[in-house]
């Protein structure tokens, strides 16, 4: 059995599309859909209840709980799951047609704790923004180094298949104290602890950015302090897994995460003064200071850190590129 967990918060306008992307597929495996209503304030609970009445042949379980955030919603889904394998689907996203039968075939032909597949990003006008597939870019024997140093193995939660017994045996759960990055930590722990991983060169998931109240569309100042706390927590996990060689991998990982966060802030912030105030949290952190004076960090990454330390340069470069791309459309 495959359990598909859908955390739902104020998803009245998207949940039917989400469920249809499962129910209207043809698949041979036994599937249960677990919708976790995390204290929604809109009418999505009633929408799902009516949807359940109209559907036959597919098990849909609605779990209602008080609002506790994405972590508690996903943990509630895991507690309710009976499947041998787990998929996560955001309430404003969809699975690609025939993806579940493809997943079924992968499960039958492979032994794995986690399998990673491709995805496509869409904006709120259904315009495709990005396609990502693994192809031959990741080597099984080197995926942990690849994940930490090159970022080819994405640590989003929804483009993966998980063996539930591995999650239970290793007591891996979503940690509410690290929201909104709890999904990254969940994937991170699994990737570091397993040696049974499969990479699929196929797009199975559509990530759609049109529910502004969904968990994946929230971004605020808290991201900065939370990301820094998360990186500190990661340090011990990486040290346990890689031993004496962990320093370089950890510092490269920190460089990638923090520089990406700076870029996201540049795109999402309208005023330069707000942008700089946001980045003070990163620039004044011990992690950033350690990167600047690191002797282990390879030169090209140290140059990246130095470049991103100039908030004026980053601001004008990114904003200029954004304006140029707008004029070219």
N, C-alpha and C positions, 0 to 999 in steps of 0.2 A: 504493500500500500504506500501511496505517496500522500503526504499531508501538505497542503498549501495554506500558509498562514498569512492572513491579510489584516494588519492593524488598521483600524478605521477611526478617524476623527473628523467630524464635519465634512463628510464626503458624499453628501446627498446628490451632488451633481455628477459624480464620476463612478460611484460604486457599481452601478448596473453595467456600465461599459467594462469595468474591471472583471466582474463576474462572468459576463458574456464571453470574454476572451478565453475563459476556461470551459464553461458549460457547452459552448457551441463547437468545441473541438471533438474530433474522433480520436479516442485513445483506448487501448486495451487494458491498461493497468487500473487497479482499484484506486480511486482518488477520494480524499475527503478535503473539503474546503472549510477552514476555520476562520470566521470573521470575528475579530475582537473589537467590539464597540467600546472605545476608551472614553466614556462619558461625553459623547457628542452632544452638542447643543442644537443641532439642526434635526432634520427629519430622516436621517440616513438609517436609523434603527428600524423605523416603520417600513422604509423602502426595502431593506433586506428581508424583513419578515414577510412582506408580500411577494418578494422574489422567490423565497423558499417555497411558498405555497404553489407557485406557478411552474416549478421545475421538478422533473421526475428523473430518476436514474442516477442522480449525483447527490452524495451526502454533503449537505451544507449545515454547519453548526454555527450558531450565533452566540457568542460569549459577551455578555454585558457586564461592565465593571465601571467603578468610579474612575474619573480621570486621574491617571498616574503617569502619563507620558509614554513615549515610544517603547522604552525599555520594559516597563511593566506590561504593556500590551503584548509585546512579542513573547515575553516570558509566559504570560497567560496562555498564549497560543501554543507554545512548546509543552506546557503542562497538560494541555487538552489533546495533544497530538497522539495518534496511534500508529502512524505510518513508519515504515522502515527508513524512509527518506523524507527530507524536509525541503520545501521551496518557500521562499518569502516573496510576496507580491504586494507592492504599495497600492493603496486604494485608488490612486489616480493613474496607475500604470496598467499595462496589458501584456499578456503573453502573445508571442507571434503564433499565427495559425500553424497547427500541426507540431508545435513545440513539445507538447506533453507526450506524444507518441515517440518523438525523437528521444526525449528524456528516458522513457521506458526502455527503449532499445539500448541506450547507454548503460543503464542500471543492469540490464541482463548480461551485457558483454564486458563489464569492467568491475574490478574490485577497487573501491576508493572510499575515503572518508569525506572528500570534498571534490566536486567537479566544477570547473569555471567555464562559462560560456559567454558569447558575444552579446552586445546590446546596441540599441540605437536611441539617440536622444531626439526628442521633438519639442518644439516650443508650443506656446498656447494657441498658435494658429495651425498646428499640425504640420509645421515645416521641419523637415529633418535637419538637425544641426550637426550630428556626429554619428558615425558608425564605428564600433570597436569590435574587432575579433582578435583572437590570440594567434591564429596562424601557426607558423613555425618559430615564432619569436621567443618562446619560452622553452627551456630545456628542463626536463623532469629532474635531472640530477642536480640542477643548480637553481631551482626555483626559489629557495629561501634567500639566497644572495640576490637573486633577480628582484624579488619582491622588495627587499630592503634598499638596494643600491640603485636600481633602475626603474622601479615602479611599474613594471610591465604587468605584474599580477595585481589587479585592482582590488582594493579592500572595501568595496561596496558590498552590501549584503545580498542584493537581489539578483545578481547574475551568477548564482551558485546553487548546486545541489549538495545537501548535507546528509550524511548518514547519522540518524538520530541517536543510535547507540553510542557513537563516538562522542557526541555532545554530552550525553548523560554520564558516560564512564569518566570523562574528564571534568565534569561539573562546570561546564562552560555556560554562562548565562549572560544576559545583557545587564550591564551595570548602570543603574540610573544616575549614579554620581558622576558619570562621564558624558551624560547627554550634553549636546546633540551629537557626540561622536561615539556613542555606544555601539553602533553597528560596526564601525571600523575596528574597535577593540575586540568585538566578538569574532570577526574574521581573522584578525591578527593572531589571536590565541590559537585558533584552529590551524592556521598556516604554519605556525611555529611548532606545534605539537605533533602534527601528522607527517608521515612520509608516503601516504597513499593519496595521490592527487592526480586528477585528469584534467587536461585542457582541451576544450572543444572549439573547433574552428567553424562556429556557426552562430548566427544571431538568433536568440530565442526570446528576447525581452525588449519591450518598448518602454522607455522612461520618458514620461510626458510631464512637462512643467506647466500645469494649468490649475491646480488646486492650491491657492496661496496659503491655506490653513493646514495643509498636510505637513507631516513631520519633516519631509525632505526639502521643504521650501522655506524653512525658517533660518534666518541668518542675522545675528546681532552681535553686539560687543562681547557677549559671553563666550563666543567662539574662541577668542584669543587666549583668555586665561584657561579655558577648558583644554585647548589644544596643548598648551604648555604643560599642564598637569598630566595630560595623557602621555606626552612624550617622556616625562619623568617616570611614569609607570611602565612604559614600554622598555625603558633602559634595563630594568631588572629582568624582564622576560627575555630580552635579546641576550643578555649576559648568560643566563642559565642555558640557553640553547646553543650559542656559538662559543662560549668559553672565552679564552684569552684574546681571541681575534675579534671580539664584538665591537671594539671602539670605532673602527673605520666604518663598519656597516651602520652602526647607530648614528654617527655624525652625518653620514651621507643621507640617511633616512630623515633626520631632523632638518637638514638643508632643504630637501625636497618638500617636506610638509609645510615648513614655515614660509618658504618662498612662494609656494602655491597659495597659501593663505593671504599673503601680501597682495598677490595678483587678484585674488577674488575680492579683497577689500577695495582695490583700485577700481574695479569694474562696478562694484555695488555702492560706492560712496560718491555723492554728488559734490560735496565741498572739500576742498583741499585741507582745510583746517581740521575737519572731522576725520579725514583720512590719517593725518599725522597723529592726532590724539589717539586714534585706534591703535596705530602701530607702536606707540610708546610702550605698550604692554610687551610687545615682542622685543623691541630694541633694548629695553632695560632688563630683560630676563637674563638669568645666568646661562641658560642654554645658548642664546644668541651670542653672548660675550665669549663663551667657550668656543663656539664655532669660529669666531674672528681670530682667536689666538691659538687655534688648534695646530699641532704639528703633525697629526695623523691624517687630517683631511686632505685628499688629493688637491693639487693646485687648481684644477678647473672648477671644483666645487667651492674652494675658498674664494676664487674670483667671483663666483656667483653670489656668495654671501656679501662680499664687498660691494658689488653692484646694487644688491637689494638693500644695503644699508643707507644708500642715498635716496631718501624718500622723494626728493624733488625730481630726480632723474627718472625714477620708476613712474611717478605720477604723470609727468608730461609725455613720456614714451608711450605708455599704455593708453592714455586718453587720446593721444595723437593717432595711434593705430586704430582705435575705435572710431574716431571721426573719419579717418581715411576709408575704412571698410564701409561705413555708412554712405559716403559719397559714391562709392563704387557700385552700390547695389542698384 
